[in-house]
């Protein structure tokens, strides 16, 4: 299998004059971008980075971040991106855990990097004129390499993503070139991308969805249009002016697009493929998007940083809530909630834990420096996701939540996702989130145009179930 540096060269050789990346006024063809990537790679080498080193990147989705990602693929350096909103103590942890050899930052993350004791001991590459760097990105990219660096192979680590752990410290997920390339190829195939696709680079490049969009566009000689920070108005403008052909977003961002006043005035006919991941999409939003965009393909992608694809559904509107079936590189199962073995399968329709075969081409091999996490999540060659779900009589997977999120009432398991899907269909509901609370608790959750209230005991029963009251700004109420 090709490594990712050679994968980029494929596009340079096939389509040197094709547009590759857009960021504001900056527009580079594949040939032009490759020259910049070569220089940045040489600059990183001059800064002391070698094959196998970690480069911690604290940037938004700007062209410099995409360029650094590709430069690392040529060098064999492990790009290690983290949230640009990270706090100093989070940077300290990631620098130390990864053993990073340098940090790249910009103005928005400069203060946190300056207050990070661990980062201050390293070379610090400042992007966009940010202060407090030991060297500027402009200086790094001014280097002139004699030959294209091709220091990595398929078995080298390409990047390490940090999962945002709900408890304890985040876990590093190292992924090899072959795993990343397999995941990108699957993304292309499962979304039916063709040569010259154009996408919004919206999902962060410290997240698996953002990385997949970046790599997939290169595989098809496509265009990656950078969106440094989410703004619905700016995104709509770029969809129209850059003739975006495919979108891959989390449901919340789709909601923002549809809700923006400019949506009805935006020319969106160029968009013919929609994809979403990261969270379930409620029935109402599925229908609204299908009606608004009339896409030729609408894909629900379910996966994780550890195993990029668990399952896909290429027609989610036909069976709302379904995550479809295993992806082309994956095997999945649903085992009983208390299962200790991948062979303890749940029955059809029985809620259990979703697991994935680690022999799949996209799967990671274990967490970075976390044998405790490996012991919890990896059993007999299978990854126990911590997600709950069930398989219906047709063989389609439904994801119902997390093992830790399950609401238990009267001894029965209740999925928040199921309740949210039902509530989302009411015309008075704009957004909805359901969370379990102890008996007697009372909470209010404001949202745009609607607010939800949990009515505590004594409940007014509806078919023996608790009552949720949803009140819109217009005053209509449903239970």
Residue, then its C-alpha position, 0 to 999 in steps of 0.5 A: x500500500x502507498x504511504x500518504x506522501x506518495x498518495x499526495x504525489x499521485x494527485x500532483x502527477x495526475x492533475x498538477x494544474x487542478x485547484x487543490x486548496x482555497x483559504x480566503x484569497x489564497x488559491x493553490x493548484x496541486x503543483x503549487x501546493x506541493x512546492x509549499x509542502x516541500x518547503x515546509x517539510x524542509x523547514x520542519x527538518x531544520x527545526x529538528x523534527x525527524x521521522x517518528x517525532x510528534x508535532x503538536x498542532x494547535x490551529x484552526x482549519x487554515x491552509x497552514x494547518x492542512x499544509x503541515x498535515x501533508x508535510x508531516x506525511x512526507x517526513x514521517x513525522x506524526x502530526x498531533x493536532x489538538x483543539x485550538x481552544x485547549x487550555x494550558x494544562x491540556x497542552x501540558x498533558x498532550x505535549x508530555x504524553x505524546x513526547x512532542x518535539x515542537x508546537x505550532x500555534x496561532x493568535x487564538x491559541x497563543x496565550x494558552x501555549x504561552x502559559x503551558x510550561x511544557x510547550x515553553x520548553x519546545x521550539x514553537x512555530x508561530x502562524x499568522x504573525x502570532x507572538x511568542x514563537x521561537x520561529x515564524x511559519x514564514x521562516x519555516x516555509x522559506x526553506x528550499x529542499x533539494x529533493x521531495x522528502x519521502x521518508x515515510x512508509x505504510x507502517x509509519x504512524x501518520x497522526x495521533x488524535x486525542x479523544x475527548x474523554x468524558x472521564x479522566x485524561x484524553x486518550x491518544x489514538x495513533x494511526x498508521x499511514x495504511x490505516x489512514x489511507x484505507x479510511x480515506x479510500x472507504x470515505x471516497x467509496x462510501x460517499x461515491x466521490x468522483x474526480x474533482x469534488x469540492x468540499x467545505x473544510x469545516x470539521x476540525x482537522x483535530x477530528x477524524x471527520x476533518x482529517x477524512x475530508x482533507x485526505x478524501x479530496x486529495x484522493x479524487x484530485x478535489x478541492x478543500x475549501x478551508x473554513x477556519x471557524x464555523x460561521x453559517x453565513x460564511x459557509x453559505x457564501x462559500x457553498x455558492x461561490x466555490x460551487x461546493x459539491x459535497x458536504x460532510x458535517x455534524x447535524x448541528x451545523x446542518x441545522x445552522x445552515x437551514x436556520x440561517x436567513x440567507x439559506x433561502x437566497x443561497x444557490x445550493x444546486x451544486x451540492x449533490x452529496x450530503x454526509x453526516x456523522x458525529x451524532x444521530x440526526x433527528x427525523x425532522x432534520x433528515x426530512x428538511x435537508x432532503x427536501x432542501x438539497x434534494x441530494x443524489x446521495x445522503x449518507x449517515x456515517x457512524x464511526x470513531x477516531x479508533x475505527x473510522x467506519x463502523x457502519x454507513x446508511x446511504x439512504x437514511x431518510x428511508x429508515x430514520x435512525x438507522x446507522x445502516x450496515x458495516x462499512x467496506x473495511x469493517x465487521x461489527x456486532x452487537x453483544x449483550x450489555x454485560x458481555x465480556x466476550x465478542x461471542x456473547x451476541x445480543x438477540x435481534x432487537x435486543x439492546x447491547x454494546x456495539x463492537x468492531x473487529x480490529x482486524x479491519x483495515x481502518x482500525x487502530x491497534x491500541x491507545x498511546x501509553x494507556x494499557x488501562x484503556x486497552x484492557x477496558x476497550x479491547x477484548x479478543x481482537x474486538x473494540x468495545x465501543x461503549x456505544x449501545x444499539x441493536x440490530x433490527x430484523x432487516x439487519x440494520x444497526x440502530x445506535x441508541x446512546x452510550x452505555x453510561x447514558x442509558x436512562x433507567x426508569x422502573x427497571x426499563x432501559x430508555x434511550x435518550x435518542x429515541x425520545x429526541x427523535x419523537x420530540x423533534x417531529x413536533x412543529x413547535x420544537x426547533x432543537x431537543x436534548x434529553x437527559x436523565x435526572x433523578x426523581x424529583x429533579x427539575x431543570x430548564x433547557x433553553x433553545x432557539x425558539x423553544x424550551x423544554x421542561x421535565x415535569x417531575x413526579x407526580x407525572x401525568x401518564x401517557x401510556x404509562x410513561x413520563x410526560x415531557x412538556x415542550x413549550x415554543x416561543x409562540x406558546x403552543x404545548x405538546x406532551 
